[in-house]
Amino acid sequence: MNLLDALQQILGASHVLTGADAEPYLTDWRRRYTGRAVAVVRPGDTEQVAQVVRLCLQHGAPVVPLGGNTGLVAGGTPDDSGRAVVVSLARLNRIRQVDTDNDTLTVEAGCILQAVQDAARQAGRLFPLSLAAEGSCTIGGNLATNAGGTQVLRYGNTRELALGLEVVTAEGEIWHGLRGLRKDNTGYDLRDLFIGSEGTLGIITAATLKLYPLPVARCTALLALPSVPAAVEVLSRARAGFGASLTGFELMSAACMELVTRIYPQQRLPFAGAVEQHPWYALLELSDSESEAHARERFEAVLGAAMEDGLISDAAVAENLAQSHAMWHLRESIPLAQAEEGKNIKHDVSIPISRIADFVAETDALLQQHFPGVRNITFGHLGDGNLHYNVQGPIGEADPEVLARQDAIYLLVHDQVHAYQGSISAEHGIGQMRRNELPRYKSAVELKLMRRIKQALDPHGIMNPGKTLPDE
């Protein structure tokens, strides 16, 4: 029996997609990569995932796991050989258990992130992972890429939010590791190997996640700032003044705000004057466990002192939930506005916070020197050192001209990141897009160890080949 017939026998013909039905699954979110596949399959439970992997192993077919297809480095897109089987986890979307005494939530990998947040909230708890794609990305994809988002400053990346995993291995076995334990020193930490591995070691099918108390009050402010050094100093003061209550500190350039308010004129900055009047903006959020009054008092004390010292040029504090949402909507609209404006060159980098100001100033100058007129659409999670240091072409430049510069701009920016002791991928992963850059920035020892892990856990090389690890 050929592979396609065997897959249909296990899953039913309606869950084995080919031809036009498969096409939406074969192109990445940014529409930069399109692959081909034997089929796109939609298993309904973990055992079916394991059966699919065992079949693929028998037939020597690559396995490409796919979540919500919201990734930015084409980690879930097959190559163009047509040999792969794409495994969509969309049907594994059940909330298996909520344990409020243990503050854990066990969910399947196909659950949409927003559904996980909602399930936690219905139980009177908080699941703090939050990012722009939360209405369509899946928890399995978040785990596979170790996603970050806007609250890493307080709660950590997805790795820090997961206690246990259920995984289908590259040989089609099931590892039942859904332990809700915060302490477990019984050997190698297999959980952390699979998280962030982008499906190259196995398929995550479920996870036990940490929950937190719902905050009693939240305060949100949009700050206008004179410089990046001022933003770094305000962040330092906010950490000292708010401690663990500081949940978000997002930095945005004036170019970001100009783009958003021009593309979406219904969105407005809560300040008088032109957007460009202030070169930088920051969105700050405090979550308080006591009361609204307590949160407001702390907020105003820290921000007031920073304004008196000239670190903040202007500030708008949200008076209600609607205003808070409007401020966050400005931040979350930046990637969408960039897409509307045209093709752009994205960088997802992390830099030591103490060196971010120098990195931005020096790299901005180098880009203008080598590529006059490009626009720096710089924003990101200043609180954890993660910048989306994106480059848009000059106004009016056609997409092919922008993309013609892509490799040269990647090289310049990533060399700068490396010189500043940073990372070329903070939260997006490596996928297809970044894998062949790794030898330039990772040591031979690191790459050798990564390859040994891959060989040990996927000896036949069927799990998401062509991703994460560079060509030898």
C-alpha positions as CSV (number, residue, x, y, z in Angstrom):
1,M,0.0,0.0,0.0
2,N,1.4,3.4,-0.9
3,L,1.8,6.2,1.7
4,L,-1.2,8.2,0.6
5,D,-3.6,5.2,0.8
6,A,-2.2,4.2,4.2
7,L,-2.7,7.7,5.5
8,Q,-6.3,7.8,4.3
9,Q,-6.9,4.4,5.9
10,I,-5.7,5.7,9.3
11,L,-7.3,9.2,9.3
12,G,-10.1,8.9,6.8
13,A,-10.0,10.6,3.4
14,S,-11.5,13.9,4.6
15,H,-8.5,14.4,6.9
16,V,-5.9,13.8,4.2
17,L,-5.7,16.8,2.0
18,T,-4.1,17.0,-1.5
19,G,-4.2,19.3,-4.5
20,A,-6.1,22.6,-4.0
21,D,-7.2,21.6,-0.5
22,A,-3.6,21.3,0.6
23,E,-2.4,24.6,-0.9
24,P,-3.2,26.9,2.0
25,Y,-0.9,24.9,4.2
26,L,2.1,25.0,1.9
27,T,2.9,28.7,1.9
28,D,4.4,30.5,4.9
29,W,2.6,33.5,6.5
30,R,4.9,36.1,4.9
31,R,4.4,34.4,1.5
32,R,8.2,34.0,0.9
33,Y,8.3,30.2,0.7
34,T,6.0,27.7,-0.9
35,G,6.6,24.0,-0.8
36,R,5.0,20.8,-2.0
37,A,3.8,17.7,-0.1
38,V,2.4,14.2,-0.5
39,A,-0.5,15.4,1.6
40,V,-1.5,17.6,4.5
41,V,-2.9,15.4,7.2
42,R,-5.1,16.4,10.1
43,P,-4.9,13.7,12.9
44,G,-7.5,13.9,15.6
45,D,-5.5,12.7,18.6
46,T,-2.0,11.9,19.8
47,E,-2.2,8.2,18.8
48,Q,-3.0,9.2,15.3
49,V,-0.1,11.5,15.2
50,A,2.1,8.6,16.3
51,Q,0.7,6.4,13.6
52,V,1.3,9.0,11.0
53,V,5.0,9.4,12.1
54,R,5.5,5.6,12.0
55,L,4.1,5.4,8.5
56,C,6.3,8.2,7.3
57,L,9.3,6.5,8.9
58,Q,8.4,3.3,7.0
59,H,8.2,5.2,3.7
60,G,11.1,7.5,4.3
61,A,8.9,10.5,4.1
62,P,9.9,13.8,5.9
63,V,7.4,15.0,8.5
64,V,6.6,18.7,8.8
65,P,4.6,19.7,11.9
66,L,2.3,22.7,11.4
67,G,0.5,24.9,14.0
68,G,-1.3,28.1,13.1
69,N,1.1,29.0,10.3
70,T,1.9,32.4,11.8
71,G,5.6,31.9,12.0
72,L,8.0,34.4,10.4
73,V,10.9,32.2,9.4
74,A,9.1,29.5,7.4
75,G,9.6,26.8,10.0
76,G,6.4,24.9,9.1
77,T,6.7,25.0,5.3
78,P,7.9,21.9,3.4
79,D,10.6,22.0,0.7
80,D,9.7,21.7,-3.0
81,S,10.6,18.0,-3.3
82,G,7.0,16.9,-2.8
83,R,8.1,14.0,-0.5
84,A,7.0,15.5,2.8
85,V,3.8,14.9,4.8
86,V,2.6,18.1,6.6
87,V,1.0,17.3,9.9
88,S,-1.5,19.9,10.9
89,L,-2.3,19.8,14.6
90,A,-5.5,21.9,14.3
91,R,-7.8,19.1,15.5
92,L,-5.8,18.5,18.7
93,N,-7.6,21.5,20.3
94,R,-8.9,20.2,23.6
95,I,-8.4,21.7,27.1
96,R,-7.7,18.5,29.0
97,Q,-7.5,19.7,32.6
98,V,-7.6,22.8,34.7
99,D,-6.0,22.4,38.2
100,T,-6.4,25.6,40.2
101,D,-4.8,24.1,43.3
102,N,-1.7,23.3,41.4
103,D,-2.1,26.4,39.2
104,T,-1.7,24.4,35.9
105,L,-3.6,24.0,32.7
106,T,-3.1,21.0,30.4
107,V,-4.0,21.6,26.8
108,E,-3.4,20.1,23.4
109,A,-1.0,21.6,20.9
110,G,-3.6,22.7,18.4
111,C,-5.3,25.0,20.9
112,I,-5.3,28.6,19.8
113,L,-3.4,30.8,22.3
114,Q,-6.4,33.0,22.9
115,A,-8.5,30.0,23.8
116,V,-5.8,29.0,26.3
117,Q,-5.9,32.5,27.8
118,D,-9.7,32.4,28.0
119,A,-9.7,29.0,29.7
120,A,-7.4,30.3,32.3
121,R,-9.4,33.4,32.8
122,Q,-12.6,31.4,33.2
123,A,-10.9,29.5,36.0
124,G,-10.0,32.8,37.7
125,R,-6.3,32.5,36.6
126,L,-3.9,34.2,34.2
127,F,-2.0,32.5,31.4
128,P,0.4,35.3,30.6
129,L,1.8,34.5,27.1
130,S,0.6,37.3,24.9
131,L,1.5,38.2,21.3
132,A,0.0,39.9,18.3
133,A,-0.9,36.6,16.6
134,E,-2.7,35.2,19.7
135,G,-6.0,34.9,17.8
136,S,-4.6,32.4,15.3
137,C,-1.2,31.0,16.6
138,T,-1.3,27.7,18.5
139,I,0.2,26.7,21.8
140,G,2.2,23.9,20.0
141,G,3.8,26.5,17.7
142,N,4.5,28.8,20.6
143,L,6.3,25.9,22.3
144,A,8.1,24.8,19.2
145,T,9.6,28.3,18.7
146,N,9.8,29.2,22.4
147,A,7.7,32.3,21.7
148,G,8.2,35.4,23.7
149,G,5.6,38.3,23.4
150,T,4.9,41.3,25.5
151,Q,5.1,39.9,29.0
152,V,8.4,38.1,29.0
153,L,9.8,40.8,31.3
154,R,7.6,39.5,34.1
155,Y,6.8,35.9,33.2
156,G,9.5,34.7,30.9
157,N,9.3,33.0,27.4
158,T,7.1,30.0,26.7
159,R,9.8,27.7,28.0
160,E,9.4,29.2,31.4
161,L,5.6,28.7,31.2
162,A,5.7,25.0,30.5
163,L,6.0,22.3,33.2
164,G,5.5,19.2,31.1
165,L,5.0,17.9,27.6
166,E,3.5,15.1,25.6
167,V,5.6,14.4,22.5
168,V,5.5,12.0,19.6
169,T,9.1,11.1,18.9
170,A,10.8,10.7,15.5
171,E,10.2,6.9,15.8
172,G,6.5,7.3,16.4
173,E,6.6,6.6,20.2
174,I,4.7,8.7,22.7
175,W,6.5,10.4,25.6
176,H,4.0,11.0,28.3
177,G,5.7,13.8,30.2
178,L,2.7,15.9,31.3
179,R,4.0,16.4,34.8
180,G,2.7,19.4,36.7
181,L,5.8,19.6,38.8
182,R,7.9,22.7,39.5
183,K,10.7,20.6,40.8
184,D,11.9,17.4,39.1
185,N,15.6,16.6,39.1
186,T,15.4,13.0,37.7
187,G,17.8,13.3,34.8
188,Y,18.2,15.3,31.6
189,D,15.5,17.9,31.0
190,L,13.9,16.5,27.9
191,R,11.2,19.1,28.0
192,D,13.6,21.9,27.3
193,L,15.1,20.0,24.4
194,F,11.8,19.8,22.6
195,I,10.8,23.4,23.4
196,G,12.3,25.7,20.8
197,S,13.4,22.8,18.5
198,E,10.9,23.9,15.8
199,G,9.6,20.3,15.3
200,T,13.1,19.0,14.3
201,L,13.3,16.5,17.2
202,G,9.6,15.4,17.7
203,I,6.1,16.7,17.6
204,I,4.7,18.3,20.7
205,T,1.0,17.2,21.1
206,A,0.1,18.6,24.5
207,A,1.5,20.6,27.4
208,T,1.0,21.3,31.0
209,L,1.3,25.1,31.5
210,K,1.7,27.4,34.5
211,L,-1.1,29.6,35.7
212,Y,-0.9,32.8,37.8
213,P,-3.3,34.8,39.9
214,L,-5.3,37.4,37.9
215,P,-4.0,40.9,38.6
216,V,-6.4,43.0,40.7
217,A,-5.5,46.2,38.7
218,R,-3.6,47.2,35.6
219,C,-2.2,50.6,34.7
220,T,-1.1,51.4,31.1
221,A,0.8,54.5,30.0
222,L,2.1,55.6,26.6
223,L,5.3,57.7,27.1
224,A,7.0,60.1,24.7
225,L,10.8,59.9,25.0
226,P,13.7,62.0,23.8
227,S,16.1,59.1,23.2
228,V,16.9,55.4,23.5
229,P,19.2,56.1,26.5
230,A,16.3,57.9,28.2
231,A,14.1,54.8,27.5
232,V,16.7,52.5,29.1
233,E,16.9,54.7,32.2
234,V,13.1,54.9,32.5
235,L,13.0,51.0,32.3
236,S,15.6,50.8,35.1
237,R,13.6,53.1,37.3
238,A,10.4,51.2,36.5
239,R,12.0,48.0,37.5
240,A,13.2,49.5,40.8
241,G,9.9,51.1,41.5
242,F,7.5,48.3,40.4
243,G,9.5,45.1,40.9
244,A,7.7,42.1,39.6
245,S,4.6,44.1,39.0
246,L,6.1,45.6,35.8
247,T,4.7,43.3,33.1
248,G,5.4,45.2,29.9
249,F,7.8,47.8,28.5
250,E,7.6,48.2,24.7
251,L,9.8,50.6,22.8
252,M,8.7,52.1,19.5
253,S,10.3,54.6,17.2
254,A,8.6,57.7,15.8
255,A,8.8,56.0,12.4
256,C,6.6,53.1,13.7
257,M,4.0,55.5,15.0
258,E,4.0,57.6,11.8
259,L,3.5,54.4,9.8
260,V,0.6,53.1,11.9
261,T,-1.3,56.5,12.1
262,R,-0.8,57.0,8.4
263,I,-2.0,53.6,7.3
264,Y,-4.7,53.4,9.9
265,P,-5.9,57.1,10.3
266,Q,-8.6,56.0,12.8
267,Q,-5.7,55.4,15.3
268,R,-4.4,58.4,17.1
269,L,-1.6,59.1,19.5
270,P,-2.9,60.7,22.8
271,F,-0.4,63.6,22.5
272,A,-0.7,67.1,20.9
273,G,1.5,67.8,17.9
274,A,3.0,65.7,15.1
275,V,4.1,62.1,15.7
276,E,7.7,63.1,14.7
277,Q,7.8,65.7,17.6
278,H,9.1,62.9,19.8
279,P,11.7,60.5,18.4
280,W,10.8,57.5,20.6
281,Y,7.8,56.1,22.4
282,A,7.3,53.5,25.1
283,L,4.3,51.5,26.2
284,L,4.5,50.6,29.9
285,E,2.2,48.3,31.9
286,L,2.0,47.6,35.6
287,S,-0.1,44.7,37.0
288,D,-0.9,45.2,40.7
289,S,-2.1,42.6,43.2
290,E,-3.5,45.1,45.7
291,S,-5.9,47.7,44.3
292,E,-6.4,50.2,41.5
293,A,-5.5,53.1,43.8
294,H,-2.3,51.4,44.9
295,A,-1.3,50.8,41.3
296,R,-2.1,54.3,40.3
297,E,-0.1,55.8,43.2
298,R,3.0,53.8,42.4
299,F,2.6,54.5,38.7
300,E,2.4,58.3,39.1
301,A,5.3,58.4,41.6
302,V,7.8,56.7,39.3
303,L,6.7,58.4,36.1
304,G,6.4,61.8,37.7
305,A,10.0,61.7,38.9
306,A,11.2,60.6,35.5
307,M,9.4,63.5,33.9
308,E,10.9,66.0,36.3
309,D,14.3,64.7,35.4
310,G,13.7,65.1,31.7
311,L,13.6,61.4,30.8
312,I,10.0,61.5,29.7
313,S,8.8,64.3,27.4
314,D,5.1,63.6,27.7
315,A,2.9,60.8,29.1
316,A,-0.7,59.6,28.7
317,V,-2.0,57.3,31.4
318,A,-5.0,55.1,30.4
319,E,-8.1,56.1,32.4
320,N,-10.1,52.9,31.5
321,L,-9.8,49.6,29.7
322,A,-10.8,51.1,26.3
323,Q,-7.9,53.5,26.4
324,S,-5.5,50.8,27.5
325,H,-6.6,48.7,24.6
326,A,-6.2,51.6,22.2
327,M,-2.6,52.1,23.3
328,W,-1.8,48.4,22.9
329,H,-3.5,48.5,19.5
330,L,-1.0,51.1,18.3
331,R,1.8,48.7,19.3
332,E,0.2,45.6,17.8
333,S,-0.6,47.4,14.5
334,I,3.0,48.0,13.6
335,P,3.6,44.6,11.8
336,L,0.3,45.0,10.0
337,A,1.1,48.5,8.9
338,Q,4.5,47.4,7.6
339,A,2.8,44.7,5.5
340,E,0.4,47.3,4.1
341,E,3.3,49.6,3.2
342,G,5.1,46.9,1.3
343,K,7.8,44.3,1.6
344,N,10.2,44.8,4.5
345,I,13.3,43.2,5.9
346,K,12.7,41.9,9.4
347,H,15.2,41.3,12.1
348,D,14.3,39.7,15.4
349,V,17.4,40.3,17.6
350,S,18.3,40.5,21.2
351,I,21.0,42.7,22.6
352,P,22.1,43.3,26.2
353,I,19.8,46.1,27.4
354,S,22.8,48.2,28.5
355,R,24.1,48.2,24.9
356,I,20.9,48.7,22.9
357,A,21.2,52.5,22.6
358,D,24.7,52.3,21.1
359,F,23.6,49.4,18.8
360,V,20.6,51.4,17.5
361,A,22.6,54.6,16.9
362,E,25.6,52.8,15.2
363,T,23.5,50.4,13.1
364,D,21.1,53.2,12.0
365,A,24.1,55.2,10.8
366,L,25.6,52.3,8.9
367,L,22.4,51.5,7.1
368,Q,22.1,55.1,5.9
369,Q,25.7,55.1,4.8
370,H,25.3,51.9,2.7
371,F,21.6,52.1,1.8
372,P,20.6,55.8,1.8
373,G,16.9,56.5,2.4
374,V,15.9,53.2,4.0
375,R,13.5,53.6,7.0
376,N,14.2,52.0,10.4
377,I,11.0,50.6,11.8
378,T,12.4,49.7,15.2
379,F,10.2,48.4,18.0
380,G,10.2,45.6,20.5
381,H,10.3,44.4,24.0
382,L,12.9,46.6,25.6
383,G,12.4,45.0,29.0
384,D,14.0,41.8,27.8
385,G,16.4,43.2,25.2
386,N,14.4,42.0,22.2
387,L,14.2,44.4,19.2
388,H,12.3,44.0,16.0
389,Y,14.9,46.0,14.1
390,N,13.0,46.1,10.8
391,V,14.0,47.9,7.6
392,Q,11.5,49.4,5.2
393,G,12.6,50.7,1.8
394,P,12.4,54.4,0.9
395,I,8.9,55.7,0.4
396,G,7.8,54.7,-3.1
397,E,10.4,52.0,-3.7
398,A,9.0,48.9,-5.3
399,D,9.1,45.6,-3.5
400,P,11.6,43.9,-5.8
401,E,14.1,46.7,-5.1
402,V,13.6,46.3,-1.4
403,L,14.1,42.5,-1.5
404,A,17.2,42.9,-3.8
405,R,19.0,44.5,-0.8
406,Q,17.8,41.9,1.7
407,D,20.8,39.7,2.0
408,A,23.2,42.6,2.3
409,I,21.1,44.2,5.0
410,Y,20.8,41.0,6.9
411,L,24.6,40.6,6.8
412,L,25.2,44.2,8.0
413,V,22.6,44.1,10.8
414,H,23.5,40.6,12.0
415,D,27.2,41.3,12.0
416,Q,26.4,44.3,14.2
417,V,24.2,42.1,16.5
418,H,27.1,39.7,16.9
419,A,29.6,42.5,17.6
420,Y,27.3,43.6,20.4
421,Q,27.2,40.1,21.8
422,G,23.6,39.6,20.8
423,S,21.5,36.9,19.1
424,I,20.1,37.0,15.5
425,S,16.9,35.3,16.7
426,A,15.2,36.3,19.9
427,E,11.7,34.8,19.6
428,H,10.9,33.9,16.0
429,G,13.1,30.9,15.7
430,I,15.5,29.8,12.9
431,G,13.3,27.9,10.4
432,Q,14.5,27.9,6.8
433,M,15.2,31.6,6.7
434,R,18.0,31.9,9.2
435,R,19.6,28.4,9.3
436,N,22.5,29.0,7.0
437,E,23.5,32.1,8.9
438,L,24.2,30.1,12.0
439,P,27.8,29.1,11.1
440,R,28.8,32.7,11.0
441,Y,27.5,33.4,14.5
442,K,27.6,30.1,16.4
443,S,30.8,28.3,17.3
444,A,31.7,25.0,15.8
445,V,31.3,23.4,19.2
446,E,27.7,24.6,19.5
447,L,26.8,23.4,16.1
448,K,28.5,20.0,16.7
449,L,26.5,19.5,19.9
450,M,23.2,20.5,18.1
451,R,23.9,18.0,15.4
452,R,24.6,15.2,17.9
453,I,21.3,15.9,19.6
454,K,19.5,15.8,16.3
455,Q,21.2,12.5,15.4
456,A,20.3,11.0,18.8
457,L,16.6,11.9,18.7
458,D,15.9,11.8,15.0
459,P,18.4,9.2,13.7
460,H,16.6,8.8,10.3
461,G,16.4,12.6,9.8
462,I,12.7,12.7,9.0
463,M,11.6,15.4,11.4
464,N,11.2,18.8,9.7
465,P,14.4,18.6,7.7
466,G,15.9,21.7,6.3
467,K,15.0,23.7,9.4
468,T,17.1,25.1,12.3
469,L,20.3,23.2,11.5
470,P,22.5,24.6,8.7
471,D,23.7,22.6,5.7
472,E,27.0,20.8,6.4
